[in-house]
Amino acid sequence: MVPPDTTVSSLPHARWWRAGVVQAVSPPGVIDLGPGYLEPSLLAVDEVLPLYAEALTEFGPAALSYGHNAGAEPLRALLAARHGCTAEEIMVTAGTSQALTLLCTALGRPGRTAVVEHTCYDLARSIMTDHGLRLREVDADSEGVRPQALDRALSHGDDVAFVYLTPTFHNPTGTVAGVSRRRELLAVAARHGVPIVEDDAYAELSLGRTAPPPSLAALAGRRGVIRLGSFAKTLGPGLRLGWLEAEPGLIDTLTNRGQLVSGGALNHLTSLAVAMLIGDGRYDRRLAWLREQLRLRCETLVAALRAGLGESVVIDRPAGGYFVWLTFDPWRSEESLLAAAERAGVVVAPGSRFGSADGTHLRLAYSLNSPDRLAEAAARLAAAWRNEETLR
Ligand SMILES: Cc1ncc(COP(=O)(O)O)c(C=O)c1O
């Protein structure tokens, strides 16, 4: 018996949760562990509701003008204080995807190379290849990219635009690089004179009490590192708001491009609204609550999978982010695991989508369902995959 999907229908603002308004709606009756979305009841509707009125009251017509090209100073100053840098090292963006697009236009030229992890966020790959960049993959281990592999990838003597890394709560594997691994990666990239683009979309979503290691950008004092942050995963992707940390010279280059000179700050009013939320501590209270919600969901999913699947699958319990990464015996085929999941009414993401060619992997998001539904999904998957094993 499937627990009723109360996540959307019971919400007062839910009548517009449908295709044509939102990017994707899960099929009825199916438990969707596919995309890296927040469950509707976890999106920050109540927190965001008063913010636009507050911002318009505080900033008046300045909130509706073209904003300063690098983003309005109030948000940049707050972000600088949170991330231990100066406001000149912060640029407001319309989220990580937009920031990566901007970097590809500014640093990339068709035919140049971007170095990426062998397994990484599939849509970042799309953004890079949309700009004509060629991708070169490097091997990773349980701490992400291996420094020797990065060194080899940067030793081809060709034109590398940047290295794209996600050292914290990696999508899809959940891995975190320790401080010494981070320092080694920084040293390799610096030796080759190639900038690192650090995608830190999940950095604020630690599930434990300990914070993740300092960002690559913080360790390097932002020299040679461009860090991308986002409010998509902590408040809601519909805000289209994020930021970029980089050396002031690069920020000047980025903010003098035609798009910014013509249109001013990206998402100006929303940036002022979110500044209201951060400024008086409401954002930090929201983060603490959200981390707890995600921790509960992660623990529920992992415990139910372990109970149902035993030792037959390696289940990596992440320290943060949205995803659990499963590693199956190499003889298990991805197609048959996906087909069995589909028959059981559960959507999961294939490892191959992220470039993973070494063995059989699946990614399960715990961010998009309630704990009850996650437990139900795990029970269905375990039954389906055990059954499929016996049918072999
Ligand atoms: C690693 C990573 N980077 C970036 C994004 C997209 O971020 P944004 O919504 O800020 O464009 C995602 C969303 O899935 C992600 O997983």
The ligand as an SDF file (V2000), in Angstrom:
LIG
                    3D

 16 16  0  0  0  0  0  0  0  0999 V2000
   26.2460   20.0290   -8.6230 C   0  0  0  0  0  0  0  0  0  0  0  0
   25.1510   20.9510   -9.0880 C   0  0  0  0  0  0  0  0  0  0  0  0
   25.4530   22.1420   -9.5650 N   0  0  0  0  0  0  0  0  0  0  0  0
   24.5180   22.9990   -9.9790 C   0  0  0  0  0  0  0  0  0  0  0  0
   23.1650   22.6690   -9.9540 C   0  0  0  0  0  0  0  0  0  0  0  0
   22.1670   23.6600  -10.4660 C   0  0  0  0  0  0  0  0  0  0  0  0
   22.1970   24.8060   -9.6670 O   0  0  0  0  0  0  0  0  0  0  0  0
   21.2820   26.0650   -9.9530 P   0  0  0  0  0  0  0  0  0  0  0  0
   19.8560   25.6600   -9.7420 O   0  0  0  0  0  0  0  0  0  0  0  0
   21.7600   27.0890   -8.9780 O   0  0  0  0  0  0  0  0  0  0  0  0
   21.5100   26.4830  -11.3720 O   0  0  0  0  0  0  0  0  0  0  0  0
   22.7990   21.4320   -9.4610 C   0  0  0  0  0  0  0  0  0  0  0  0
   21.3730   21.0440   -9.4420 C   0  0  0  0  0  0  0  0  0  0  0  0
   21.0320   19.8900   -9.5560 O   0  0  0  0  0  0  0  0  0  0  0  0
   23.8120   20.5520   -9.0240 C   0  0  0  0  0  0  0  0  0  0  0  0
   23.5120   19.3360   -8.5550 O   0  0  0  0  0  0  0  0  0  0  0  0
  1  2  1  0
  2  3  1  0
  2 15  2  0
  3  4  2  0
  4  5  1  0
  5  6  1  0
  5 12  2  0
  6  7  1  0
  7  8  1  0
  8  9  2  0
  8 10  1  0
  8 11  1  0
 12 13  1  0
 12 15  1  0
 13 14  2  0
 15 16  1  0
M  END
$$$$
